[in-house]
Amino acid sequence: MTSMKNGIRGRALILNHTVYGGGANRKGADYDYPNLKRLFQKMALEVSEEYDDKDADYRTNLSEKEMFETLEEETSLEVHKHYSMFVLVIMCHGVEDNKIILPSREVVPLRKLCDKINGNNFKYMKGKPKLVIVQACSGGEPDLGDTKSFDGKNDDRTSGYQTKSDSGSPPPSPDADKETSPTITLGGSDFFIIKPSQEGKLARRLETHGALMIRVLIVTFYKYACHFDLETLFKEVSYRVEKASKELMEHEGKKWTGGNIPSYNCYPQDKKKVYLFPKFPSLDYRSGG
């Protein structure tokens, strides 16, 4: 069992791209950053204070070169040798095959980003947990409940919200081919990675409240981070996003534009469970508790 103890546990770097390649806003994206920052600070994580204008304390709308320069700067900080974990958040456009699209219209494989923070390139985090949260579509097709049955009780947390998506291409017709992949093949040892949708599917973003998965992840971590290990937390996030999607489906009826079933992979070293707050008692996992 790996645990994080005492004082500052680590650092979080948030890369929030708030516009598309054509300059249109990713409406709702501005809600996600402050909510995540508050969560990470409650978790005793330092949030990177890199900024590109006076109104933001996160890196936003970067080119590929700027993004990798930012990662290079972050991973070279000696302060990481005193910390126990690192969190990378990437919010932007996305397409199939684990690729993101930046406002500069550059297409970047997520594997390339994960390689920058693996144990070989991020020496101060070698053997330590690295949490990667990706808010981006995995394709242009809405998930209309065809990936698997949406299941769970109603959850009024998301009812009635306007939504957009983070896809790099417009959604095709509901009759399009619907093949999906249930897992992510990224990262390596000590990586914990979560994305909002299955392969080929759009990721829902709520115009007035932010991304669906990000909202649910924040609520879930506030409620369960003291008791569940990281892999169980991801399992709970996936379950609760699916519940919220079912509620949206019932609320929207014929106007249903799709929900989400997050995909995640966890690669703990030596199959150890990673707890963020080991001094609290762990709980038996019961989805939807």
Secondary structure as GFF3:
##gff-version 3
##sequence-region A 1 289
A	DSSP	beta_strand	2	3	.	.	.	ID=ss1
A	DSSP	beta_strand	10	16	.	.	.	ID=ss2
A	DSSP	alpha_helix	29	42	.	.	.	ID=ss3
A	DSSP	beta_strand	45	47	.	.	.	ID=ss4
A	DSSP	alpha_helix	64	75	.	.	.	ID=ss5
A	DSSP	three_ten_helix	78	82	.	.	.	ID=ss6
A	DSSP	beta_strand	85	91	.	.	.	ID=ss7
A	DSSP	beta_strand	93	95	.	.	.	ID=ss8
A	DSSP	beta_strand	99	101	.	.	.	ID=ss9
A	DSSP	beta_strand	107	109	.	.	.	ID=ss10
A	DSSP	alpha_helix	110	116	.	.	.	ID=ss11
A	DSSP	three_ten_helix	123	125	.	.	.	ID=ss12
A	DSSP	beta_strand	130	135	.	.	.	ID=ss13
A	DSSP	beta_strand	163	165	.	.	.	ID=ss14
A	DSSP	beta_strand	191	195	.	.	.	ID=ss15
A	DSSP	beta_strand	204	206	.	.	.	ID=ss16
A	DSSP	beta_strand	210	211	.	.	.	ID=ss17
A	DSSP	alpha_helix	212	224	.	.	.	ID=ss18
A	DSSP	alpha_helix	230	252	.	.	.	ID=ss19
A	DSSP	three_ten_helix	253	255	.	.	.	ID=ss20
A	DSSP	beta_strand	263	267	.	.	.	ID=ss21
A	DSSP	three_ten_helix	269	271	.	.	.	ID=ss22
A	DSSP	beta_strand	274	275	.	.	.	ID=ss23
###
